[in-house]
Amino acid sequence: MLKYQQTATEIEAYIEQNALQQGDKLPVLDQLIRQFEVSKTTMTKALELLERKGIIFQVRGSGIFVRKSNRKGYFNLFSTQGFKQNLIDHDITSRLLELEVIACSEDLAKNLSITPGTDVYFVKRIRYIDGRLLCLEESYYVKALVPYLNREIVEQSIFEYLETALGLNIGFSDMYMHVGKLPETIAEHLKLEAGDPALTVETIFHLTNGRPFDYSVITYHYEHSQFVVQANGLYL
């Protein structure tokens, strides 16, 4: 994790620990720099990251303010931080269905910008929120970048492991969404009926250097999934 990302995480923790609410004002920039012992450049980048994530908003000449969704249990659909970071007030657990190294197909290779036949970890797991089925997740990790995964890692937070144990810097993601009807094979895993509505999200996750490391396909349980999209600015 880069210094500005770490600082942003620490500011988020500060907001949570002090129970700051929508519209509450944070210390001024100079005070934040002293409080978190970072340079002005690092703090500026951290605040920009938090603004993009919808955690704060800045008003020129007035200060830095908290921007928070008041609806608990809503997942930030466009985040790269993973379920545990986005739903920190909830119990997020996983049940592993499959974990193996496979040779990637041609279509998968295109999504990950690698050569067909390259080794990838295939992870298939059910995710739960407070004991309720949240989604079926099928993910493919480039083994050259993620050389080792096991059941213990997969049943916890893979992204936390990648950042803390492997030192990978997770950057941005490309997301493709479509709504359709559940096929029977996926409906069985989610304990729903074939033909029930489904939101499926395909995401390609990149490191900060732009290299793809994970391609994931997530199908959400329509009764237990709630999302928030926080936009910055007005688009016509």
Backbone hydrogen bonds, N-H to C=O, Kabsch-Sander energy under -0.5 kcal/mol:
donor,donor_aa,acceptor,acceptor_aa,energy
6,Q,2,L,-2.5
7,T,3,K,-2.5
8,A,4,Y,-2.2
9,T,5,Q,-2.2
10,E,6,Q,-2.2
11,I,7,T,-2.3
12,E,8,A,-2.3
13,A,9,T,-2.2
14,Y,10,E,-2.2
15,I,11,I,-2.4
16,E,12,E,-2.3
17,Q,13,A,-3.2
18,N,14,Y,-1.8
19,A,16,E,-1.5
20,L,15,I,-2.3
23,G,66,V,-2.9
24,D,21,Q,-2.5
26,L,64,I,-3.2
32,L,28,V,-2.3
33,I,29,L,-2.4
34,R,30,D,-1.9
35,Q,31,Q,-2.9
36,F,32,L,-2.6
37,E,33,I,-0.7
38,V,33,I,-1.5
43,M,39,S,-2.4
44,T,40,K,-2.6
45,K,41,T,-2.2
46,A,42,T,-2.3
47,L,43,M,-2.6
48,E,44,T,-2.0
49,L,45,K,-2.2
50,L,46,A,-2.4
51,E,47,L,-2.1
52,R,48,E,-2.2
53,K,49,L,-1.9
54,G,51,E,-0.9
55,I,50,L,-2.7
56,I,50,L,-0.9
57,F,65,F,-2.3
59,V,63,G,-2.8
60,R,58,Q,-0.5
62,S,59,V,-2.5
63,G,59,V,-2.4
65,F,57,F,-3.0
66,V,24,D,-3.0
67,R,55,I,-3.2
72,K,70,N,-0.8
74,Y,71,R,-0.9
75,F,226,Q,-2.9
77,L,75,F,-1.0
77,L,228,V,-1.4
79,S,76,N,-1.6
86,N,82,G,-1.7
87,L,83,F,-2.7
88,I,85,Q,-0.6
90,H,87,L,-2.1
92,I,90,H,-0.9
93,T,91,D,-0.6
93,T,128,Y,-1.6
94,S,155,E,-0.6
95,R,126,I,-2.4
97,L,124,K,-3.2
98,E,124,K,-2.0
100,E,122,F,-1.8
102,I,100,E,-0.5
102,I,120,V,-2.8
104,C,102,I,-0.5
104,C,118,T,-2.6
109,A,105,S,-2.3
110,K,106,E,-1.6
111,N,107,D,-1.6
112,L,108,L,-1.8
113,S,109,A,-0.8
114,I,109,A,-2.1
117,G,104,C,-2.3
118,T,115,T,-2.0
120,V,102,I,-2.6
121,Y,141,Y,-2.9
122,F,100,E,-3.5
123,V,121,Y,-0.6
123,V,139,S,-2.8
124,K,98,E,-2.5
125,R,137,E,-2.5
126,I,95,R,-2.5
127,R,135,C,-2.5
128,Y,93,T,-2.8
129,I,132,R,-2.7
130,D,91,D,-2.9
131,G,91,D,-0.5
132,R,129,I,-1.9
134,L,127,R,-3.0
135,C,127,R,-1.5
136,L,219,T,-2.4
137,E,125,R,-2.9
137,E,135,C,-0.5
138,E,217,V,-2.4
139,S,123,V,-3.0
140,Y,215,Y,-2.1
141,Y,121,Y,-2.4
142,V,213,F,-2.0
143,K,119,D,-1.6
145,L,142,V,-1.3
146,V,142,V,-2.7
154,V,150,N,-2.5
155,E,151,R,-2.3
156,Q,153,I,-1.3
158,I,156,Q,-0.6
161,Y,157,S,-1.7
162,L,158,I,-2.5
163,E,159,F,-2.2
164,T,160,E,-2.8
165,A,161,Y,-1.9
166,L,161,Y,-1.6
168,L,162,L,-2.7
170,I,168,L,-0.8
171,G,206,H,-2.6
174,D,204,I,-2.2
176,Y,202,E,-3.2
178,H,200,T,-2.2
180,G,198,A,-2.3
182,L,196,D,-3.0
187,A,183,P,-2.5
188,E,184,E,-2.0
189,H,185,T,-0.8
190,L,186,I,-1.8
191,K,187,A,-0.6
191,K,188,E,-0.7
192,L,187,A,-2.6
195,G,182,L,-2.4
196,D,193,E,-2.3
198,A,180,G,-2.1
199,L,220,Y,-0.6
200,T,178,H,-2.6
200,T,198,A,-0.6
201,V,218,I,-2.8
202,E,176,Y,-3.4
202,E,200,T,-0.5
203,T,216,S,-2.7
204,I,174,D,-2.7
205,F,203,T,-0.6
205,F,214,D,-3.0
206,H,172,F,-3.0
207,L,211,R,-2.4
208,T,169,N,-2.4
210,G,207,L,-2.2
213,F,205,F,-2.5
214,D,205,F,-1.3
215,Y,140,Y,-2.1
216,S,203,T,-2.8
217,V,138,E,-2.8
218,I,201,V,-2.6
219,T,136,L,-2.6
220,Y,199,L,-2.4
220,Y,218,I,-0.5
221,H,134,L,-2.8
222,Y,220,Y,-0.6
224,H,221,H,-1.3
225,S,221,H,-0.7
228,V,75,F,-2.1
231,A,229,V,-0.6
233,G,231,A,-0.5
235,Y,233,G,-0.5
